[in-house]
Amino acid sequence: MLRSFLFKIIFYFGLSVLCIFFIPSLVLPKKAVAFGGMLSGHWAALCLRLILSINIEVRGSENILKNEKFFVASTHQSEFETYYLQTLYNSPFFILKKELLGVPVF
């Protein structure tokens, strides 16, 4: 329970710093935003590994297409895949349900 609390504090603090640092990227080219997203994915993986001792295993990474467009559908069982998928794919686009736009601060 203590590690979980520590993880939340450190993870969200670091994520907040990244978000503040990358505010100017909203007016910069798409590559800057994609880089910020990739950093957030690496930050999530680092926190999971160091604080909660969780190792991430990607199976089938040899099947990921390089320099081609494709569609990935995920079940969104947690926030993690939103962060970590950005480290696996080159500048992914995210599509969300219209109902999610009604959630405050989303």
DOLUM-643752 format. One record per residue (C-alpha): residue number from 1; x, y, z; residue in one letter. Coordinates in steps of 0.5 Angstrom, whole numbers, plus 500, padded with zeros to 3 digits. Layout:
% DOLUM-643752
+-----+-----+-----+-----+--------+
: num :   X :   Y :   Z : residu :
+-----+-----+-----+-----+--------+
: NUM :   X :   Y :   Z :      A :
...
+-----+-----+-----+-----+--------+
This chain:
% DOLUM-643752
+-----+-----+-----+-----+--------+
: num :   X :   Y :   Z : residu :
+-----+-----+-----+-----+--------+
:   1 : 500 : 500 : 500 :      M :
:   2 : 506 : 505 : 502 :      L :
:   3 : 509 : 503 : 495 :      R :
:   4 : 502 : 505 : 491 :      S :
:   5 : 502 : 511 : 495 :      F :
:   6 : 509 : 513 : 493 :      L :
:   7 : 508 : 511 : 486 :      F :
:   8 : 502 : 516 : 485 :      K :
:   9 : 506 : 522 : 488 :      I :
:  10 : 512 : 521 : 484 :      I :
:  11 : 508 : 519 : 478 :      F :
:  12 : 503 : 525 : 478 :      Y :
:  13 : 509 : 530 : 480 :      F :
:  14 : 513 : 528 : 474 :      G :
:  15 : 507 : 528 : 469 :      L :
:  16 : 505 : 535 : 472 :      S :
:  17 : 512 : 537 : 470 :      V :
:  18 : 512 : 534 : 463 :      L :
:  19 : 505 : 537 : 462 :      C :
:  20 : 508 : 544 : 464 :      I :
:  21 : 514 : 543 : 460 :      F :
:  22 : 511 : 541 : 454 :      F :
:  23 : 505 : 547 : 454 :      I :
:  24 : 509 : 551 : 449 :      P :
:  25 : 509 : 544 : 444 :      S :
:  26 : 501 : 546 : 443 :      L :
:  27 : 504 : 551 : 438 :      V :
:  28 : 510 : 547 : 435 :      L :
:  29 : 510 : 542 : 430 :      P :
:  30 : 506 : 535 : 431 :      K :
:  31 : 513 : 532 : 433 :      K :
:  32 : 514 : 536 : 439 :      A :
:  33 : 507 : 534 : 442 :      V :
:  34 : 509 : 526 : 440 :      A :
:  35 : 516 : 527 : 443 :      F :
:  36 : 512 : 529 : 450 :      G :
:  37 : 508 : 523 : 449 :      G :
:  38 : 513 : 519 : 448 :      M :
:  39 : 517 : 522 : 454 :      L :
:  40 : 511 : 521 : 458 :      S :
:  41 : 510 : 513 : 456 :      G :
:  42 : 518 : 512 : 458 :      H :
:  43 : 516 : 516 : 465 :      W :
:  44 : 510 : 511 : 466 :      A :
:  45 : 515 : 505 : 465 :      A :
:  46 : 520 : 508 : 469 :      L :
:  47 : 516 : 509 : 475 :      C :
:  48 : 513 : 502 : 475 :      L :
:  49 : 519 : 499 : 474 :      R :
:  50 : 523 : 502 : 480 :      L :
:  51 : 518 : 504 : 485 :      I :
:  52 : 513 : 498 : 484 :      L :
:  53 : 518 : 493 : 481 :      S :
:  54 : 513 : 491 : 475 :      I :
:  55 : 517 : 489 : 468 :      N :
:  56 : 513 : 491 : 462 :      I :
:  57 : 514 : 485 : 457 :      E :
:  58 : 512 : 487 : 449 :      V :
:  59 : 510 : 480 : 446 :      R :
:  60 : 510 : 480 : 438 :      G :
:  61 : 514 : 487 : 437 :      S :
:  62 : 517 : 484 : 431 :      E :
:  63 : 510 : 484 : 428 :      N :
:  64 : 510 : 492 : 429 :      I :
:  65 : 510 : 495 : 422 :      L :
:  66 : 515 : 501 : 421 :      K :
:  67 : 513 : 507 : 416 :      N :
:  68 : 506 : 504 : 415 :      E :
:  69 : 500 : 506 : 417 :      K :
:  70 : 495 : 502 : 421 :      F :
:  71 : 490 : 501 : 426 :      F :
:  72 : 491 : 499 : 433 :      V :
:  73 : 484 : 498 : 438 :      A :
:  74 : 485 : 497 : 445 :      S :
:  75 : 481 : 496 : 451 :      T :
:  76 : 483 : 501 : 455 :      H :
:  77 : 483 : 497 : 462 :      Q :
:  78 : 488 : 503 : 465 :      S :
:  79 : 491 : 509 : 463 :      E :
:  80 : 498 : 506 : 462 :      F :
:  81 : 496 : 504 : 455 :      E :
:  82 : 495 : 511 : 453 :      T :
:  83 : 502 : 513 : 456 :      Y :
:  84 : 506 : 507 : 453 :      Y :
:  85 : 503 : 506 : 446 :      L :
:  86 : 506 : 512 : 445 :      Q :
:  87 : 513 : 509 : 446 :      T :
:  88 : 512 : 503 : 441 :      L :
:  89 : 509 : 507 : 435 :      Y :
:  90 : 511 : 513 : 431 :      N :
:  91 : 507 : 519 : 433 :      S :
:  92 : 500 : 515 : 434 :      P :
:  93 : 493 : 518 : 433 :      F :
:  94 : 488 : 517 : 439 :      F :
:  95 : 481 : 517 : 437 :      I :
:  96 : 476 : 518 : 443 :      L :
:  97 : 469 : 517 : 444 :      K :
:  98 : 465 : 524 : 443 :      K :
:  99 : 462 : 522 : 450 :      E :
: 100 : 469 : 523 : 453 :      L :
: 101 : 469 : 531 : 451 :      L :
: 102 : 464 : 532 : 457 :      G :
: 103 : 468 : 530 : 462 :      V :
: 104 : 471 : 536 : 466 :      P :
: 105 : 479 : 537 : 464 :      V :
: 106 : 479 : 532 : 459 :      F :
+-----+-----+-----+-----+--------+
